[in-house]
């Protein structure tokens, strides 16, 4: 497996994996009509925007194996000085293969190198217990619990997990 900086050429593959990941992980969490609707088109527009109009200091890293996308992680600086790990997705058939662990470690190394002294954090849906277990196994500390309001008209509870600077 190789981890490289993502580019606009990766947008379609990332959007496809992002959609597949959400439809699998959130099947019993998010409304079915949303997950089964134009989710791919929404994710594609998001990734095309992020990669054509990048946020200063943000980065997308893609994991590939034999030219196939196996996972990705996206990090972006926030106005409070912290770095948001906004997406960490692994191909559902490759969960527990080490891909997520390697992507998280890569993200942590990147933050300590590119944004030294900054805290890394993420938001995860409270009902996504496999992801929570993964973050806790990898040293994430729960630092907040709050409602997450989705523009599609539903609200779910999210948890915040934090890794302090090393």
HUGI-V865593 format. One record per backbone hydrogen bond with DSSP energy under -0.5 kcal/mol. CO is the residue of the C=O (numbers start at 0). NH is the residue of the N-H. If there is no record, write none. Layout:
BEGIN
co=[CO;CO]
nh=[NH;NH]
END
This chain:
BEGIN
co=[1;1;3;6;7;9;10;11;12;13;14;15;16;17;18;19;20;21;23;25;25;30;30;31;33;36;37;38;39;40;41;42;43;44;45;46;47;48;54;58;59;60;61;62;62;63;64;67;69;70;71;72;73;73;74;75;77;81;81;82;82;83;83;86;88;90;91;93;97;98;99;100;101;102;103;104;105;106;107;108;109;109;110;114;118;119;120;121;123;124;126;127;128;129;130;131;132;133;134;135;140;143;145;146;147;147;149;149;153;155;156;157;158;159;159;160;161;162]
nh=[3;63;61;9;10;13;14;15;16;17;18;19;20;21;22;23;24;25;26;28;29;33;34;35;36;38;41;42;43;44;45;46;47;48;49;50;51;52;57;74;5;72;3;69;70;1;67;64;90;62;88;60;85;86;58;83;80;77;83;84;120;75;85;73;71;93;94;96;101;102;103;104;105;106;107;108;109;110;111;112;113;114;114;117;82;162;84;160;158;127;128;131;132;133;134;135;136;137;139;138;161;159;157;148;149;155;152;153;149;147;125;145;123;142;143;121;140;119]
END
